Amino acid sequence: MCDKDSHMDDKPYVCEECGHKFARRGTLKTHMRSHTGEKPFECEECGHKFTQRGHLKTHMRSHTGEKPFECEECGLKFTEGGTLKRHMRSHTGEKPFECEECGNKFARRGYLNIHMRSHTGEKPFECEE
């Protein structure tokens, strides 16, 4: 049986800036960069800077052309796992983003955001002619 109190300290590291909680000290340290703006990882090719080593590693693929994530359905390759996951929806038909107003479903969050304008009446683009 699980003792609820034993999980009270699952995230003992608290950001003093925003109150967000973390399970590991290192994760809090990385998070703090979102407040300080520190970007200690720099691309030697183009000088672009990153808050996390993993983001630099992913960025380096833009220079090397490496695409380690391959779709088993059609063979397309991607630089990031998340992009492959999003691509897979074109094969599965999955639409995980649902409009709370009308129930329409979308494969991408961005498509849902655009759709929401039909409910709010927002028109963010203006003709300059």
Secondary structure, 3 states (H helix, E strand, C coil): CCCHHHHCCCCCEECCCCCCEECCHHHHHHHHHHHHCCCCEECCCCCCEECCHHHHHHHHHHHHCCCCEECCCCCCEECCHHHHHHHHHHHHCCCCEECCCCCCEECCHHHHHHHHHHHHCCCCCCCCC
